[in-house]
Amino acid sequence: MLVLVINCGSSSVKYQVRDTAATGEENQVIAKGLVENIGSAEIPTHTEALDIMAKALVEPLHGKTIDAIGHRIVQGGDVFSEPVLVTDEVITKIDELSPLAPLHNPAHVLGLKAAQETYPGVPMVAVFDTAFHGTMPEHVYRYAVPEELVEKYGVRRYGFHGTSHDYVTGIAADFLGLDRSDFNGVIAHLGNGASVTAVEGGQCLDTSMGYTPLAGLVMGTRSGDIDPSVLTSIMMRDPEMTPAKMDSLLNKESGLLAIAGNNDMRAVVEAMEAGDERAKLALDMTSYRLAKYIGAYHVAVGGAKALVFTAGIGENSHQFRELAVERLGALGIKLDAEANKVRGDEPRLISTEDSAIPVLVVPTNEEKAIAEATEALVA
Ligand code: ADP
């Protein structure tokens, strides 16, 4: 099946056409690309962006037609716990969840409608970043705040990167020769945005992101966990610190960027190796926070059977993996220095034989996961 996978942001559309019947990543990916600057004079709306995409796809498709479209949707709230076929009602519900993901869901709705215009009659599936986390029990997802906030604002932990955590969980279980339902583990998805998930019996028990993707780990430009009174206290004292400014400060000007002056992990590691003290502090903070979550989740799942690294940093930065795992000595988890440095596109073991549990690198592939989910629903 030829599946077009679309990830619509407010100013860009990322896309990939995949042939789910082909073998191997190189053969599955028929075309991919990015249309940027939506909102500019040349590309005023998502409709023009999808037209540009459709034109760019003519040649690589060689006359074949798209069988189905899979859309990545960030926030499914507690409405969507699995992928769904897109109907007008589904689009309305995704729109209604916009207050919970103001940067993402409105753009997804524009993308869904534009795709309906560009590819009339082609079945579409919405795949939600939050869906994998739908199995968290109430004592995990609930915040200790009055019920009123839950009812009025939907305040609770939702979690994100679910498509990746789900995909990587399946591959890791396979790699270890376990039934997915026997897999307890900790999955660290470390990209520009980063989150760690506690998996019990192959399902999500807990995850570090919360009501929004700001919570949890120290990220490229996001603070991660912070005492909420820091925000209220500053906002009460400084009349210029509006909620919008505070939001931007914590989402776009914090994290590695605030401490090391750069949000790119590669650059921060290089700076540390060159003796930069701020870069060292940033890496100490980032790896410490991650190790703390891993320790907590190891306990939460009743003893993880594996620790798994994925996404840009998790897959590529052997230095960062080493900094994080060094802090797990009390759990008996040990990296094999040589295996940790090996690079590749395949799942691999990077711990020593006497490590208490295996440590794996499992490359994520959200597009593949979305294409598979789309095919499963449409077929
Ligand atoms: P996202 O999808 O969240 O935008 P990615 O998963 O692509 O992010 O990860 C981006 C991060 O991965 C950046 O911080 C980048 O520096 C880091 N990264 C990519 N390659 C390497 C590498 N070889 N060494 C260290 N970090 C890397």
Residues whose N, C-alpha, C, O or C-beta is under 5 A from the ligand:
A	BS01	ADP	L190 G191 N192 G193 N263 D264 M265 R266 A311 G312 I313 N316 S317
